[in-house]
Amino acid sequence: MLFNRSLPAPARLTSITTLDGSDLEYVDIYKYLGVWLDCKLSFQTHIKHLQSKIKSRVGFLFRNKASFTHAAKLTLVKLTILPILDFGDVIYKSMLGKAPPYLSSLVTMATPIRSTRSSRCISLIIPKANTSFGRLSFQFSAACD
């Protein structure tokens, strides 16, 4: 895919040949890491896909609204619709300094010993595990014959 924001969409090339002699397929849109990209790098295609996903879930909730309590509807929205909207926001917001502190603490700039990349690489920190969790699970031993 060729990206170009300032000019109109580029004319299709006849073919792009790889080193092993195979031809690459030309596509107008491409999904990469959950984000739909088009040749002009506008997010309109991505937004349309998100809208259709959310519309189907909202339609399900609307058709079945009499079947759920208010708490159940709230839980369904939190589990089905909000993750679609929040995908990728942790990294984008933390780079802008707009993420909540509990999320910003999980994203830090990587500082490798030998830098082969830019110093702006991002890595995620794994939160510390609660050591008291499951402590009582192994309190009793199994029966022996």
Secondary structure, 3 states (H helix, E strand, C coil): CCCCCCCCCCCCCCCEECCCCCEECCCCEEEECCEEEECCCCCHHHHHHHHHHHHHHHHHHHHCHHHCCHHHHHHHHHHHHHHHHHCCHHHHHHHHCCCCHHHHCCEEECCCCCCCCCCCCEEECCCCCCCCCCHHHHCCCCCCC
